[in-house]
């Protein structure tokens, strides 16, 4: 079940938890043995503290949810001083999701995290749609993503995963730009832009009007984008977006993902990640795959379809 994503990031299985849905991991220890997971990606962290957006900032939608939390967190230094000592000895990979408002924020944040021995990787968040500055602004053009990835690469020496936005015209071009700039892997997709309206009150359901859509409803879009990106880059692709069970996870790997992340489903079943890992193992046994890595890109496409 082992997956090697390169530059020292080795997962005991392909299942990780997505940033913003699993806290710092310690909130879930009553429900799931973290040692059963390939890794956990902690909530989005920025160089300086952020208050996040005003309430209400979550709304349910059919087969999914909208959020405009806005990267509320206490900053990188707080993470280093307070959170890191509590989670550094978890028996799984602990990966930090790093975001920023400016290029300098990303670089300085990565520099500080680089010094933490028990954090083997950063997931560089250049795709959050719920902040007024930074975030997705860097990740929707090839030039923007090239700049931030190349500058972070200069100061960060461990595995650099770059989280991509689906709110672009050609995600394969964006992924390729990240690869050329020095990314070790790419993860996709972050949330899609959406909105919800309270018809009785004639008001938006979110304080920011729009927010990020996640959950089962985004899976077909995410699956298509993973397939496109996996054909365009040589670095590993981490797939996420609507994964709710082991079959979903297997589909993402067949489409070209080397590993997967589970997000919104954690809110429905806090133990879902361990169940998915076990289900993927069962799938491999039933279908004769000796290594789970052999699932990556194993999609059979009939030539007559094209």
C-alpha positions in Angstrom: 0.0 0.0 0.0 3.1 2.3 0.2 3.2 5.3 -2.1 6.5 7.3 -2.7 5.7 10.8 -3.8 9.3 11.8 -4.1 11.8 14.0 -2.2 11.3 12.1 1.1 7.5 12.0 1.2 6.6 8.3 1.6 3.0 7.4 2.5 2.0 4.1 4.1 -1.1 4.2 1.9 -2.5 6.7 -0.6 -5.1 8.2 1.7 -4.6 11.7 3.2 -7.0 14.1 4.8 -7.6 17.4 3.1 -6.7 20.8 4.6 -9.5 22.6 6.4 -11.6 19.5 7.1 -9.4 17.7 9.7 -8.2 20.5 11.9 -4.7 19.7 13.2 -5.5 16.0 13.4 -5.8 15.9 17.2 -9.5 16.8 16.9 -10.1 13.4 15.2 -8.0 11.0 17.4 -11.1 9.8 19.2 -12.5 8.6 15.9 -9.7 7.3 13.8 -6.2 5.9 14.4 -4.0 8.4 12.5 -1.4 5.6 12.0 -3.9 4.1 9.5 -3.5 7.1 7.2 -0.9 8.0 4.6 -0.9 11.6 6.0 -2.9 14.5 7.3 -2.8 18.0 5.8 -3.5 20.5 8.6 -5.7 23.5 8.3 -4.6 26.4 6.0 -1.9 28.5 7.7 -0.7 32.0 6.8 2.4 33.9 7.8 0.3 36.4 9.9 -2.9 35.7 11.8 -6.2 35.9 9.9 -9.6 36.5 11.5 -11.4 34.9 8.5 -14.6 36.2 7.0 -17.8 37.2 8.9 -20.5 34.7 9.6 -22.5 33.1 8.1 -19.7 31.3 6.2 -21.1 27.8 5.6 -24.2 26.6 3.7 -25.4 23.2 2.7 -26.2 22.5 -0.9 -27.5 19.4 -2.7 -24.7 16.8 -2.4 -22.3 19.3 -1.0 -21.5 22.4 0.9 -20.3 26.0 0.4 -17.8 27.7 2.6 -16.2 31.1 2.8 -14.3 30.7 6.1 -11.4 32.7 4.7 -8.3 30.9 6.1 -9.0 31.8 9.8 -5.8 30.9 11.7 -3.3 32.2 14.2 -0.3 32.3 11.9 2.8 30.4 11.2 4.6 31.4 14.4 1.7 30.2 16.6 1.7 26.9 14.7 5.4 26.5 15.4 5.2 27.4 19.1 1.9 25.9 20.1 0.6 23.3 17.6 3.7 21.7 16.2 4.9 20.4 19.6 1.5 18.7 20.1 1.3 17.0 16.7 4.9 16.4 15.6 5.0 12.8 16.9 1.9 11.6 15.2 2.6 8.3 13.5 1.8 9.6 10.1 3.0 12.3 7.7 1.9 15.8 9.0 1.8 18.2 6.1 1.3 21.9 6.4 -1.1 23.8 4.0 0.5 27.2 3.5 -1.2 30.2 2.0 -0.4 33.9 1.8 -1.5 37.4 0.8 1.7 38.3 -0.9 4.6 36.6 -2.5 6.8 37.6 0.5 4.3 35.9 2.8 4.6 32.6 1.0 8.4 32.7 1.0 8.9 33.7 4.6 6.2 31.1 5.8 7.9 28.3 3.8 11.3 29.4 5.2 10.1 29.0 8.7 8.4 25.7 8.1 11.4 24.3 6.4 13.2 24.3 9.8 10.6 21.9 11.3 12.1 18.3 11.2 8.7 16.5 11.6 6.9 18.3 8.7 8.1 16.5 5.6 6.1 18.6 3.1 4.2 21.7 2.4 1.0 21.9 0.4 1.3 25.3 -1.2 -2.2 26.8 -1.4 -2.4 29.0 -4.4 -6.0 28.3 -5.0 -8.2 29.4 -2.1 -11.2 31.3 -3.5 -12.3 32.8 -0.2 -9.7 35.5 0.5 -9.5 39.1 -0.8 -5.8 39.1 -1.4 -3.4 36.3 -2.5 -4.7 32.8 -2.5 -6.3 32.0 -5.8 -4.9 35.1 -7.4 -1.5 33.4 -7.7 -2.9 30.1 -9.0 -5.1 31.1 -12.0 -2.3 32.1 -14.4 0.8 30.3 -15.5 2.9 33.4 -14.7 1.5 33.7 -11.2 2.0 30.1 -10.2 5.5 30.1 -11.8 6.5 33.1 -9.7 5.3 31.8 -6.3 6.5 28.2 -6.8 9.9 29.2 -8.0 10.5 31.7 -5.2 9.3 29.2 -2.5 11.4 26.5 -4.0 14.5 28.6 -3.4 14.0 28.5 0.4 12.1 25.3 0.9 14.1 22.1 0.6 11.5 19.3 1.3 8.6 18.0 -0.7 6.6 20.9 -2.3 3.1 20.0 -3.2 1.1 22.7 -5.0 -2.7 22.8 -4.6 -4.4 23.9 -7.8 -7.6 25.8 -8.5 -10.4 24.4 -10.7 -11.5 28.0 -11.5 -9.3 28.2 -14.6 -9.7 27.6 -18.3 -6.9 25.1 -18.7 -5.8 23.4 -15.5 -3.2 21.2 -17.4 -1.2 24.3 -18.4 -1.3 25.6 -14.8 -0.1 22.2 -13.5 2.7 22.1 -16.0 3.8 25.6 -15.0 4.0 24.5 -11.4 6.1 21.5 -12.4 8.5 23.5 -14.4 8.9 26.0 -11.5 9.9 23.3 -9.1 6.8 21.5 -7.6 7.4 17.9 -6.5 3.7 17.1 -6.9 0.3 18.9 -7.5 -2.9 18.3 -5.6 -6.3 19.1 -7.2 -8.9 20.3 -7.0 -9.6 23.0 -4.5 -13.2 24.2 -4.3 -15.2 25.5 -7.2 -16.8 28.9 -6.9 -20.5 28.9 -6.1 -23.2 30.7 -4.2 -26.5 30.0 -2.5 -29.6 32.3 -2.0 -32.3 32.4 0.7 -35.3 33.0 -1.5 -37.6 33.8 1.4 -35.3 36.6 2.7 -33.9 37.4 -0.8 -30.4 37.4 0.6 -27.2 35.4 0.1 -26.7 32.5 2.4 -23.0 33.4 2.8 -21.6 36.7 4.2 -19.3 37.0 1.2 -22.1 36.1 -1.3 -19.9 33.5 -3.0 -17.9 30.7 -1.6 -16.1 27.4 -2.3 -18.2 24.4 -3.3 -17.1 21.0 -2.1 -18.5 17.5 -1.5 -19.8 14.7 -3.7 -21.3 17.2 -6.3 -17.8 18.3 -7.5 -16.4 14.8 -8.0 -17.0 14.5 -11.8 -15.3 17.8 -12.4 -12.4 16.9 -10.1 -12.0 13.5 -11.8 -11.9 15.0 -15.2 -9.2 17.6 -14.2 -7.1 14.9 -12.5 -7.2 12.9 -15.7 -6.2 15.9 -17.8 -3.3 17.0 -15.4 -1.9 13.4 -15.1 -1.5 13.3 -18.8 0.3 16.7 -18.9 2.9 16.4 -16.1 5.5 13.9 -15.0 5.3 14.6 -11.2 2.8 12.8 -9.0 -0.8 14.0 -8.9 -2.8 14.0 -5.7 -6.5 13.8 -6.4 -9.3 15.3 -4.3 -12.8 16.5 -4.7 -15.9 14.7 -3.6 -14.2 11.4 -2.5 -16.7 9.7 -0.2 -15.7 6.0 -0.3 -13.1 3.6 -1.5 -14.6 3.3 -5.0 -14.3 7.1 -5.4 -10.7 6.9 -4.4 -9.9 4.1 -6.8 -11.5 6.0 -9.6 -9.2 9.0 -9.0 -6.1 6.7 -9.1 -7.3 5.0 -12.3 -7.6 8.5 -13.7 -3.9 9.1 -12.9 -3.6 10.2 -9.2 -0.8 8.7 -7.2 -2.6 9.5 -3.9 -5.8 11.0 -2.8 -7.2 13.4 -0.1 -10.6 13.2 1.6 -12.2 16.5 2.6 -15.9 17.2 3.1 -16.7 13.5 3.8 -14.8 13.9 7.1 -17.7 16.0 8.4 -20.2 13.2 7.6 -18.1 10.3 8.9 -14.9 11.2 10.9 -13.5 7.7 10.4 -14.0 7.7 6.7 -10.3 8.1 5.8 -9.4 4.8 7.5 -12.3 3.0 5.9 -11.3 4.2 2.5 -7.7 3.0 3.0 -9.0 -0.5 4.0 -11.4 -0.5 1.1 -8.6 0.3 -1.4 -6.6 -2.6 0.0 -9.6 -4.9 -0.5 -10.0 -3.6 -4.1 -6.4 -4.4 -4.9 -6.7 -7.9 -3.5 -9.9 -8.6 -5.4 -8.6 -7.3 -8.7 -5.1 -8.8 -8.5 -3.0 -5.6 -8.0 0.1 -6.5 -5.9 0.8 -2.8 -5.4 -1.7 0.0 -4.9 0.6 2.2 -7.0 -0.2 0.0 -10.0 -3.7 1.5 -10.0 -2.3 4.9 -11.0 -3.3 5.6 -14.6 -4.7 2.0 -15.1 -7.9 3.3 -16.8 -8.9 1.3 -19.8 -10.0 3.6 -22.6 -11.4 2.0 -25.8 -9.7 3.7 -28.8 -13.0 3.5 -30.7 -14.4 6.1 -28.2 -12.2 8.8 -29.7 
